[in-house]
Amino acid sequence: MVSITPEVIRDNILRTRERIAEAALRSGRTADDVALLGVSKFQPIESLYAAVENGVTMLGESRVQEAEEKLRLWQKEKPLWHMVGHLQRNKARKAVALFDCVQSVDNAELAAAIERALAEAPDKCPFPVFIEVNTSGELTKMGIHPDEIQDLFDKIMRCYNLIEIDGLMTIGPLEGGESAVRASFVMLRELRESLRKSTGLPLEHLSMGMSGDYEWAIEEGSTLVRVGTGIFGARSI
Ligand SMILES: *Cc1c(COP(=O)(O)O)cnc(C)c1O
């Protein structure tokens, strides 16, 4: 297992926050306009503690089982937990119990499963979700196709009232370099604009940007960056 000290994590967070603030200024905003989610998947719990002690208030995990184990061991004040990975329908109930937000809703069946779980978890309602969009066209990516997103919004808003759609999430393309990555972020921003008009929802969050591309994402309007290795170092898997 890769080990990284709390001091290194603290320095990584400071440097990340500086870079977030500078990118926010370049987009006519301030650091307060961009939330930092520490993506802690495959990291040991000591690293998560170090992040929380250094002011990280939101952590992201990509697997229900791993989040469940970490929460069972958790001894400190709880951050907000976001699910950022692919969620299977049969884990919706656990996800609702463990997480404060699911960023990876990309189909109506999953939304339905979350809604059913929420019917038995009134203290979790309304439950924030983001709709994950495949803005890159890469086949390996999860996320709904942009052409189908209006229908998904219509369905969720018509049928499911315990879920609250708070924003959109995307993963930038791995191929194509800066111009392709920025194009993907611009697409998410423009989708939010058109969905705001068509649905009347505020859609507060544009969750885009990871360790390798969060400055571009902020310049293109990101309100929430998901930084894993940039804070915690290389993952142990
Ligand atoms: C792993 C992961 C991240 C963090 O990736 P890094 O490149 O380590 O910053 C962000 N978002 C999602 C959806 C992830 O799965």
Ligand as a Chemical Component Dictionary entry (heavy atoms), coordinates in Angstrom:
data_LIG
# 
_chem_comp.id                   LIG 
_chem_comp.type                 NON-POLYMER 
_chem_comp.pdbx_formal_charge   0 
_chem_comp.three_letter_code    LIG 
# 
loop_
_chem_comp_atom.comp_id 
_chem_comp_atom.atom_id 
_chem_comp_atom.alt_atom_id 
_chem_comp_atom.type_symbol 
_chem_comp_atom.charge 
_chem_comp_atom.model_Cartn_x 
_chem_comp_atom.model_Cartn_y 
_chem_comp_atom.model_Cartn_z 
_chem_comp_atom.pdbx_ordinal 
LIG C1 C1 C 0 -11.508 8.674  -9.142  1  
LIG C2 C2 C 0 -12.435 9.751  -9.536  2  
LIG C3 C3 C 0 -12.078 11.113 -9.383  3  
LIG C4 C4 C 0 -10.721 11.565 -8.887  4  
LIG O1 O1 O 0 -9.738  11.315 -9.857  5  
LIG P1 P1 P 0 -8.247  11.905 -9.688  6  
LIG O2 O2 O 0 -7.739  11.914 -11.077 7  
LIG O3 O3 O 0 -7.532  11.001 -8.777  8  
LIG O4 O4 O 0 -8.390  13.276 -9.132  9  
LIG C5 C5 C 0 -13.011 12.062 -9.710  10 
LIG N1 N1 N 0 -14.249 11.729 -10.170 11 
LIG C6 C6 C 0 -14.628 10.455 -10.326 12 
LIG C7 C7 C 0 -15.994 10.163 -10.837 13 
LIG C8 C8 C 0 -13.739 9.433  -10.022 14 
LIG O5 O5 O 0 -14.117 8.155  -10.209 15 
# 
loop_
_chem_comp_bond.comp_id 
_chem_comp_bond.atom_id_1 
_chem_comp_bond.atom_id_2 
_chem_comp_bond.value_order 
_chem_comp_bond.pdbx_ordinal 
LIG C1 C2 SING 1  
LIG C2 C3 SING 2  
LIG C2 C8 DOUB 3  
LIG C3 C4 SING 4  
LIG C3 C5 DOUB 5  
LIG C4 O1 SING 6  
LIG O1 P1 SING 7  
LIG P1 O2 DOUB 8  
LIG P1 O3 SING 9  
LIG P1 O4 SING 10 
LIG C5 N1 SING 11 
LIG N1 C6 DOUB 12 
LIG C6 C7 SING 13 
LIG C6 C8 SING 14 
LIG C8 O5 SING 15 
# 
